[in-house]
Amino acid sequence: MKFALALSGGALRGVAHIGVLKALFDYDLKPSWISGTSAGSMIASLYACGYSPYKMEEIALKLNKGIYDVDYLGMILGAIQWFIYKDYSYDGLIKGKKLERLMQDLTKGARLKDAIVPLAITAVDINTGKTIMFVSDKKGLEDGDGIIYIDQGPMYEAVRASIAIPVVFKPKISNRKRLVDGGVTVSVPTQVLRRMGAKKVIGINLGYSGQRRSDVDNLIEIGSQSLDIMAYHLTKFNTNKADIIINPNIYDIGMTDFDRVEECIERGYKSIENNIGMIKNALKS
């Protein structure tokens, strides 16, 4: 049966989407459309390039904190700028260049239109507040309702824009637009999949869902958790375009918990396994 899959953001928790795809594959359910916000855009783009979830798992298990290229020099220069001029132009702790290069290598520089599976990736123009929806084909998609559709450019640049958690990552500058994390406006991008032709949509929400986290005690985690809380309230109103939303409840894994990647993938797998009956009923109804 044909269906679409929408993947939320979630920083490192995004590797849980790999477990979700593994489980769906094991039940012979393969998405015919896919979308992603922030971390979900990384998994969605790899799937759209033909990667199996098993290959994605191999890649994810090799990741470590070195993937975060912290802009220490920028912090120092920003502090000096503030001290001398009482002005401050520092725009993010993490440069994001290493992650961008990684996605460029993994996607082999593929452009949006090269996607094997119809793809949508969300970002936000921080200056206008509009959602920028990068799609593999914008035929039949009209700009409006605060959304601009773009089907030009490399896939990895769209991903780099989508993962730019405000304050944590530097924005992605593209075509004179300052782009940040798509989760600012769209946490689980389900509606675009309907507009692309999908009749059935499964949403995966890895974000905060009301639980207490006691380890939010540094700038990176505060920035990430703030976006998650905002996305939580947005999601309650914006997921009505999905036939079913699955929440693997991985709220307790932080951005630097790379030693828990395998656990995260397993919990994503279990979330599908535990709900497979409801999922199949939603796709049939």
C-alpha positions as CSV (number, residue, x, y, z in Angstrom):
1,M,0.0,0.0,0.0
2,K,1.2,3.5,-0.8
3,F,1.7,6.0,2.0
4,A,3.9,8.9,3.0
5,L,6.1,9.4,6.0
6,A,6.7,12.7,7.8
7,L,9.7,12.9,10.1
8,S,10.0,15.5,12.9
9,G,13.1,17.2,14.2
10,G,14.8,16.1,17.4
11,A,18.5,16.8,17.1
12,L,20.4,13.6,17.9
13,R,17.1,11.9,18.7
14,G,16.6,12.0,14.9
15,V,18.5,8.7,14.5
16,A,15.3,7.1,16.0
17,H,13.8,7.7,12.5
18,I,16.2,5.0,11.3
19,G,14.7,2.5,13.6
20,V,11.2,3.6,12.4
21,L,12.2,2.9,8.8
22,K,13.8,-0.4,9.8
23,A,10.6,-1.6,11.4
24,L,8.4,-0.4,8.5
25,F,10.7,-2.2,6.1
26,D,10.5,-5.4,8.2
27,Y,6.7,-5.2,8.0
28,D,7.0,-4.6,4.2
29,L,5.9,-1.0,4.4
30,K,8.0,1.3,2.4
31,P,7.1,5.0,2.1
32,S,6.4,6.3,-1.4
33,W,6.8,10.0,-0.3
34,I,8.9,11.3,2.5
35,S,9.4,14.7,4.3
36,G,11.5,15.8,7.1
37,T,12.2,18.7,9.5
38,S,15.6,19.4,11.0
39,A,17.1,16.0,12.0
40,G,14.3,14.3,10.2
41,S,15.4,16.1,7.0
42,M,18.7,14.2,7.2
43,I,17.1,10.8,7.3
44,A,14.5,11.8,4.7
45,S,17.1,13.0,2.2
46,L,19.2,9.8,2.6
47,Y,16.0,7.7,2.0
48,A,15.2,9.8,-1.0
49,C,18.7,9.1,-2.3
50,G,18.2,5.3,-2.0
51,Y,19.9,4.5,1.3
52,S,18.4,1.6,3.2
53,P,17.7,2.1,6.9
54,Y,20.3,-0.6,7.6
55,K,23.0,1.4,5.8
56,M,21.8,4.6,7.6
57,E,22.3,2.7,10.9
58,E,25.9,1.9,10.0
59,I,26.6,5.6,9.4
60,A,24.8,6.7,12.6
61,L,26.8,4.4,14.8
62,K,30.0,6.0,13.7
63,L,28.9,9.6,14.6
64,N,30.5,11.4,17.6
65,K,30.7,14.8,19.1
66,G,33.3,15.8,16.6
67,I,30.5,16.4,14.1
68,Y,29.7,19.6,16.0
69,D,32.2,22.3,14.9
70,V,31.8,24.9,17.6
71,D,32.7,28.4,16.6
72,Y,35.1,29.3,19.4
73,L,36.8,32.1,17.4
74,G,33.4,33.7,16.6
75,M,32.5,33.7,20.3
76,I,35.8,35.5,21.2
77,L,35.4,38.0,18.4
78,G,31.8,38.6,19.4
79,A,32.7,39.3,23.0
80,I,35.4,41.8,21.9
81,Q,32.8,43.4,19.5
82,W,30.4,43.8,22.4
83,F,33.1,45.2,24.8
84,I,34.3,47.8,22.3
85,Y,31.2,48.7,20.3
86,K,28.3,47.5,22.5
87,D,27.1,45.6,19.5
88,Y,26.9,41.8,18.9
89,S,26.6,40.0,15.6
90,Y,27.4,36.4,16.7
91,D,24.6,34.2,15.3
92,G,25.3,30.6,16.4
93,L,27.5,28.3,18.5
94,I,28.0,25.6,15.9
95,K,29.2,26.4,12.4
96,G,27.4,23.4,10.8
97,K,30.0,23.0,8.1
98,K,31.0,19.5,9.1
99,L,27.4,18.3,9.0
100,E,26.9,20.0,5.7
101,R,30.0,18.3,4.2
102,L,28.8,15.0,5.6
103,M,25.5,15.3,3.9
104,Q,27.1,16.5,0.7
105,D,29.3,13.4,0.7
106,L,26.5,11.0,1.6
107,T,24.1,12.4,-1.0
108,K,27.0,12.6,-3.5
109,G,26.0,16.2,-4.2
110,A,22.5,15.2,-5.5
111,R,20.1,18.0,-6.3
112,L,16.6,18.1,-5.0
113,K,15.2,17.0,-8.4
114,D,17.5,13.9,-8.3
115,A,15.4,12.4,-5.4
116,I,14.4,8.8,-6.1
117,V,11.4,9.2,-3.8
118,P,9.4,12.4,-3.7
119,L,10.9,14.6,-1.0
120,A,10.1,17.7,1.1
121,I,12.4,19.5,3.5
122,T,11.3,22.4,5.7
123,A,13.3,25.5,6.7
124,V,12.3,29.0,7.8
125,D,13.4,32.4,6.5
126,I,14.1,34.1,9.8
127,N,13.8,37.6,8.3
128,T,10.3,37.1,6.8
129,G,8.9,34.4,9.0
130,K,7.9,32.4,5.9
131,T,8.3,28.6,5.7
132,I,10.7,27.6,2.9
133,M,9.6,24.2,1.6
134,F,12.4,22.5,-0.4
135,V,10.7,19.9,-2.6
136,S,11.9,17.5,-5.3
137,D,9.2,18.7,-7.7
138,K,7.0,21.7,-7.1
139,K,4.6,20.9,-9.9
140,G,1.1,21.6,-8.6
141,L,2.4,23.4,-5.5
142,E,1.6,27.0,-5.2
143,D,3.2,29.6,-2.9
144,G,0.9,30.9,-0.3
145,D,-0.2,30.6,3.3
146,G,3.2,31.7,4.4
147,I,5.0,29.0,2.4
148,I,7.4,29.3,-0.5
149,Y,8.2,26.1,-2.5
150,I,11.7,25.6,-4.0
151,D,12.8,22.7,-6.1
152,Q,16.2,24.0,-7.2
153,G,19.6,23.5,-5.6
154,P,21.5,20.7,-3.8
155,M,19.8,18.5,-1.3
156,Y,22.5,18.9,1.3
157,E,22.0,22.7,1.4
158,A,18.3,22.2,2.1
159,V,19.2,19.8,4.9
160,R,21.8,22.3,6.3
161,A,19.1,25.0,6.4
162,S,16.6,22.7,8.1
163,I,18.9,21.6,10.9
164,A,19.9,25.2,11.9
165,I,18.4,25.3,15.5
166,P,18.3,29.0,16.3
167,V,21.2,30.2,18.5
168,V,22.7,26.6,18.5
169,F,23.5,26.5,14.8
170,K,24.5,29.4,12.5
171,P,21.7,30.1,10.0
172,K,22.2,28.9,6.4
173,I,22.6,31.8,4.0
174,S,21.0,30.9,0.6
175,N,19.9,33.2,-2.2
176,R,20.0,36.2,0.2
177,K,17.8,34.3,2.7
178,R,18.8,33.6,6.3
179,L,17.4,30.2,6.9
180,V,16.9,28.4,10.2
181,D,15.4,25.1,11.5
182,G,12.1,24.2,9.9
183,G,10.7,23.3,13.3
184,V,10.1,27.0,14.0
185,T,6.9,26.7,12.0
186,V,6.5,23.1,11.0
187,S,7.5,20.3,13.3
188,V,6.0,17.3,11.6
189,P,5.6,18.2,7.9
190,T,2.5,16.2,7.0
191,Q,0.4,18.7,5.0
192,V,3.0,19.1,2.2
193,L,2.8,15.4,1.6
194,R,-0.9,15.6,1.0
195,R,-0.3,18.4,-1.4
196,M,2.3,16.3,-3.2
197,G,-0.3,13.6,-3.8
198,A,-0.2,11.2,-0.8
199,K,-3.5,9.8,0.3
200,K,-2.2,8.2,3.5
201,V,0.3,9.9,5.9
202,I,2.2,8.6,8.9
203,G,3.8,11.2,11.1
204,I,6.7,10.5,13.5
205,N,7.1,13.0,16.3
206,L,10.3,12.8,18.3
207,G,9.8,16.1,20.1
208,Y,9.0,17.0,23.7
209,S,5.5,15.9,24.7
210,G,5.1,17.3,28.2
211,Q,7.7,15.4,30.2
212,R,10.1,17.0,32.6
213,R,13.8,17.0,31.6
214,S,16.3,17.8,34.4
215,D,19.4,17.9,32.3
216,V,18.7,21.0,30.3
217,D,21.6,22.9,31.8
218,N,23.7,24.3,29.0
219,L,23.2,26.7,26.0
220,I,23.0,23.9,23.4
221,E,20.4,21.9,25.4
222,I,18.4,25.0,26.3
223,G,18.2,26.1,22.7
224,S,17.2,22.6,21.5
225,Q,14.6,22.1,24.3
226,S,13.1,25.6,23.7
227,L,12.5,24.7,20.0
228,D,11.0,21.3,21.1
229,I,8.6,23.0,23.5
230,M,7.5,25.4,20.8
231,A,7.1,22.6,18.3
232,Y,5.1,20.6,20.9
233,H,2.4,23.3,21.0
234,L,2.5,23.8,17.3
235,T,2.2,20.1,16.6
236,K,-1.0,19.8,18.6
237,F,-2.7,22.0,16.0
238,N,-0.8,21.1,12.9
239,T,-0.9,17.3,12.7
240,N,-4.5,16.8,11.6
241,K,-3.2,16.1,8.1
242,A,-1.7,12.8,9.3
243,D,-3.7,9.5,9.5
244,I,-1.7,8.5,12.5
245,I,1.1,10.2,14.6
246,I,3.6,8.0,16.4
247,N,5.7,9.4,19.3
248,P,8.5,7.1,20.3
249,N,8.9,9.1,23.6
250,I,12.7,9.8,23.3
251,Y,12.5,13.1,25.1
252,D,15.4,12.1,27.5
253,I,18.2,11.9,25.0
254,G,20.3,15.1,24.5
255,M,22.2,16.5,21.6
256,T,25.5,15.1,22.8
257,D,24.5,11.6,24.0
258,F,26.2,9.8,21.1
259,D,26.7,6.8,23.3
260,R,22.9,6.3,23.2
261,V,22.5,6.2,19.4
262,E,21.9,2.5,19.2
263,E,19.3,2.7,22.0
264,C,17.7,5.6,20.2
265,I,17.4,3.5,17.0
266,E,16.0,0.6,18.9
267,R,13.4,2.7,20.6
268,G,12.3,4.0,17.2
269,Y,11.9,0.5,16.0
270,K,9.9,-0.5,19.1
271,S,7.5,2.4,18.6
272,I,6.5,1.0,15.2
273,E,6.4,-2.6,16.4
274,N,4.2,-1.7,19.4
275,N,1.8,0.2,17.2
276,I,1.8,-1.8,14.0
277,G,-1.8,-2.8,14.3
278,M,-3.0,0.8,14.5
279,I,-0.7,1.8,11.7
280,K,-2.0,-0.9,9.4
281,N,-5.6,0.0,10.3
282,A,-4.9,3.7,9.6
283,L,-3.4,2.9,6.2
284,K,-6.4,0.7,5.3
285,S,-9.2,2.9,6.5
